[in-house]
Amino acid sequence: MSEPLYKVVEVSPVTEESLERVLNERAGQGYGFESIHFVMREGSHRPAMAYLFFTRGGDEEPEPPAPAEA
């Protein structure tokens, strides 16, 4: 098996719905969820944006480009 392929997705605004949408889209494309990193604003408890990290096997065909994230 070759090296894994990585996918990083930026999500903003960070809502339950936006995170679920990205997770479900990438899982449907064969990616496995690795981690999530939140970017915080000073003085706010709500994240300004999130980065979701995914991987999948490197010997698979690359998926067509996804539409720009909102």
Residue pairs with C-beta under 8 A, 6 or more apart in sequence:
1 57
1 58
1 59
2 57
2 58
2 59
3 58
4 55
4 56
4 57
4 58
5 55
5 56
5 57
5 58
5 60
5 62
6 53
6 54
6 55
7 26
7 31
7 53
7 54
7 55
7 56
8 51
8 52
8 53
8 54
9 22
9 26
9 51
9 52
9 54
9 69
10 49
10 50
10 51
10 69
11 18
11 19
11 22
11 49
11 50
11 51
11 52
11 69
12 18
12 48
12 49
12 50
12 69
13 49
14 38
14 46
14 47
14 48
14 49
14 50
18 70
19 36
19 50
19 52
22 52
22 69
23 33
23 52
25 66
26 33
26 52
26 54
27 33
29 56
29 63
29 66
30 56
30 60
30 63
31 54
31 55
31 56
32 54
32 55
32 56
33 52
33 53
33 54
34 53
34 54
34 55
35 52
35 53
36 50
36 51
36 52
36 53
37 50
37 51
37 53
38 47
38 49
38 50
39 47
39 48
39 49
39 50
39 51
40 47
40 48
41 47
41 48
